């Protein structure tokens, strides 16, 4: 008699993160862009400063993360609210480190990169793997979101470094990070030996400076190389596009089983 393999203990658990599709990455780029414009709107336009703005967004992060962790399954509103929270707090925290503390873009980027690598190392040692498509346990979820918070803060510093310190400016900086993301995508389809988790986190980190440079392109003054659009209006517009994208993804997901049936 043939013995059937025993199912994995994770087989019946519901993942609390979305599937990684092209739509996911487009929404992620919108989230990182609104994080840049929204963070700057609080710290600069409303003149709250980097420290106060960081505290406000950390509180927002705590509230949204509590809702996400408390949910029993993937909830698009909770998930993307936490992503936006990490991008906004990442913007103001990075600016606080770079400008208020005077670390500069290079030192803060190296420090934050070290933090991300250490988090991934501890995550792997603690759980035995690094997940990104199937988050089913509380421990994995905490590692997931703390790593995202650190990576989005790192991405802000990287974006500012490439746009400012190298002299490329915001538009060419966006092209640089867009090109790097394209290389990661090519590696995903052609280099099967590279672990999927490595490529995912590389792309995840790179979407943040892409969003940062895109956001600065929209809102910085003409003298600074931007389009001079208002930060608040830009943030609301990008947020509206993001909501439309999320609703489209939800509708597509719900219609898929019906189409298959």
C-alpha positions in Angstrom: 0.0 0.0 0.0 1.4 3.4 -1.0 1.7 5.9 1.8 0.8 9.4 0.8 3.2 12.1 1.9 2.1 14.0 5.0 1.1 17.6 4.2 3.2 20.5 5.4 2.1 22.0 8.7 1.9 25.3 6.8 -0.4 23.9 4.1 -3.7 24.8 5.8 -2.5 28.2 7.1 -3.6 31.3 5.3 -0.8 33.6 4.0 -1.2 37.3 5.1 0.7 38.9 2.2 -0.4 39.3 -1.5 0.9 37.3 -4.4 3.9 38.8 -6.1 2.7 40.0 -9.5 3.4 42.9 -11.8 0.4 44.7 -10.2 2.1 44.2 -6.8 5.2 46.0 -8.0 3.3 48.8 -9.6 1.3 49.5 -6.4 4.5 49.2 -4.4 6.2 51.9 -6.5 3.1 54.1 -6.0 3.3 53.5 -2.3 7.0 54.5 -2.1 6.3 57.6 -4.2 3.5 58.7 -1.9 5.7 57.9 1.1 8.3 60.4 -0.2 5.8 63.2 -1.1 3.7 62.6 2.0 6.7 62.5 4.4 8.0 65.7 2.8 4.6 67.3 3.1 4.5 66.8 6.8 8.2 67.7 7.5 8.6 70.6 5.1 5.3 71.9 3.8 3.6 71.7 7.2 6.9 72.6 8.8 6.6 69.9 11.5 10.3 68.9 11.2 11.8 65.5 10.7 11.6 64.4 14.4 8.0 65.3 15.0 6.9 63.9 11.6 8.8 60.7 12.3 7.0 60.3 15.6 3.6 60.9 13.9 4.4 58.3 11.2 5.8 55.8 13.8 2.4 56.1 15.6 0.6 55.5 12.3 2.9 52.5 11.6 2.1 51.0 15.0 -1.7 51.4 14.5 -1.6 49.9 11.0 0.8 47.1 12.0 -1.5 46.2 14.9 -4.4 45.9 12.5 -2.4 43.8 10.1 -1.0 41.4 12.7 -4.4 41.0 14.3 -6.0 40.0 11.0 -6.4 36.3 10.3 -5.8 36.5 6.6 -4.5 38.9 3.9 -6.5 42.1 4.0 -5.5 44.6 1.2 -6.4 47.7 3.1 -4.4 46.7 6.2 -1.4 45.4 4.2 -0.9 48.4 2.0 -1.6 50.9 4.9 1.4 49.4 6.7 3.5 49.7 3.5 2.6 53.4 3.2 3.4 53.8 6.9 6.8 52.3 6.4 7.6 54.5 3.4 6.5 57.7 5.1 8.3 57.0 8.3 11.3 55.8 6.3 11.4 59.2 4.5 11.4 61.3 7.6 13.7 59.0 9.6 16.2 58.9 6.8 16.1 62.7 6.4 16.5 63.1 10.2 19.6 60.8 10.1 21.1 62.5 7.0 20.4 66.2 7.8 19.5 66.7 11.5 22.1 64.2 12.9 24.5 65.1 10.1 25.4 61.5 9.1 25.1 62.3 5.4 23.7 60.0 2.7 26.7 57.6 2.5 27.1 56.9 6.2 23.4 56.5 6.7 23.0 54.2 3.6 25.9 52.0 4.8 24.4 51.9 8.4 20.9 51.0 7.1 22.2 48.4 4.7 24.0 46.7 7.6 20.7 46.8 9.6 18.8 45.2 6.7 21.4 42.4 6.2 21.6 41.7 9.9 17.7 41.5 10.1 17.7 39.0 7.2 20.5 37.0 8.8 18.7 36.8 12.1 15.4 36.0 10.3 17.0 33.1 8.5 18.7 31.7 11.6 15.6 32.0 13.7 13.0 30.6 11.3 15.2 28.6 8.9 14.1 30.4 5.8 13.2 33.9 4.5 9.7 34.1 3.2 8.1 36.8 1.1 5.1 35.1 -0.6 3.8 32.9 2.3 3.8 34.6 5.7 1.8 32.4 8.0 3.3 32.8 11.5 3.5 35.8 13.9 7.3 35.5 14.1 7.7 35.6 10.3 5.3 38.5 10.1 7.2 40.6 12.6 10.5 39.9 10.8 8.8 40.8 7.5 7.6 44.2 8.5 10.6 45.2 10.5 12.8 44.4 7.5 10.5 46.4 5.2 10.7 49.4 7.5 14.5 49.2 7.5 14.6 48.7 3.7 12.3 51.6 3.0 14.4 53.9 5.2 17.5 52.6 3.4 15.9 53.3 0.1 15.3 56.9 0.9 18.9 57.5 1.7 20.0 55.7 -1.4 17.7 57.8 -3.6 19.0 61.0 -2.0 22.6 59.9 -2.4 22.2 59.1 -6.1 20.2 62.2 -6.9 22.2 64.7 -4.9 25.8 63.5 -4.1 26.5 62.0 -7.5 25.0 65.0 -9.3 22.6 62.9 -11.5 19.5 64.7 -10.4 16.1 63.2 -9.7 15.0 62.2 -13.2 18.3 60.5 -14.1 18.4 59.0 -10.6 14.9 57.5 -11.3 16.3 56.0 -14.5 19.2 54.5 -12.7 17.0 52.7 -10.2 14.5 51.7 -12.9 17.3 50.1 -14.8 18.5 48.2 -11.7 15.0 46.9 -11.1 14.9 45.8 -14.8 18.2 43.9 -14.2 16.7 42.1 -11.2 13.7 41.2 -13.3 15.9 39.8 -16.0 17.8 37.8 -13.4 14.5 36.4 -12.0 13.6 34.9 -15.4 17.1 33.8 -16.6 19.3 33.0 -13.6 17.4 30.3 -11.7 20.3 29.6 -9.4 19.8 32.9 -7.5 17.4 32.4 -4.6 14.0 34.0 -5.2 14.2 35.6 -1.7 17.4 37.4 -2.7 15.9 38.8 -5.9 12.7 39.8 -4.1 14.4 41.8 -1.4 16.8 43.4 -3.9 13.8 44.6 -5.9 11.9 45.6 -2.8 14.8 47.8 -1.6 15.3 49.3 -5.1 11.7 50.3 -5.5 12.0 52.7 -2.6 14.8 55.0 -4.1 12.9 54.8 -7.4 9.8 56.1 -5.6 11.9 58.7 -3.7 13.4 60.1 -6.9 10.1 60.0 -8.7 8.4 61.9 -5.8 11.2 64.5 -5.7 10.9 64.9 -9.4 7.3 65.8 -9.0 7.6 68.1 -6.0 11.0 69.7 -5.9 11.3 73.3 -7.3 12.4 74.0 -10.8 15.7 75.4 -9.4 16.3 72.0 -7.7 15.5 70.0 -10.9 11.9 69.1 -10.1 8.5 70.0 -11.6 7.5 72.1 -8.7 4.1 70.4 -8.0 2.6 70.7 -4.6 3.5 68.0 -2.1 0.0 67.7 -0.6 -1.8 67.6 -4.0 0.8 65.2 -5.4 0.4 62.9 -2.4 -3.4 62.8 -2.6 -3.3 62.1 -6.4 -0.8 59.3 -6.1 -2.7 57.8 -3.1 -5.9 57.9 -5.2 -4.0 56.0 -8.1 -2.8 53.5 -5.5 -6.3 52.9 -4.1 -7.6 52.3 -7.7 -4.8 49.8 -8.3 -5.6 47.9 -5.1 -9.3 47.8 -5.9 -8.5 46.5 -9.4 -6.3 43.8 -7.9 -9.0 42.8 -5.5 -11.6 42.6 -8.2 -9.3 40.6 -10.4 -8.6 38.2 -7.6 -12.3 37.7 -6.8 -13.2 37.2 -10.5 -10.5 34.6 -11.1 -12.2 31.6 -9.3 -15.5 32.4 -11.1 -13.7 32.4 -14.4 -12.1 29.1 -13.7 -15.4 27.6 -12.6 
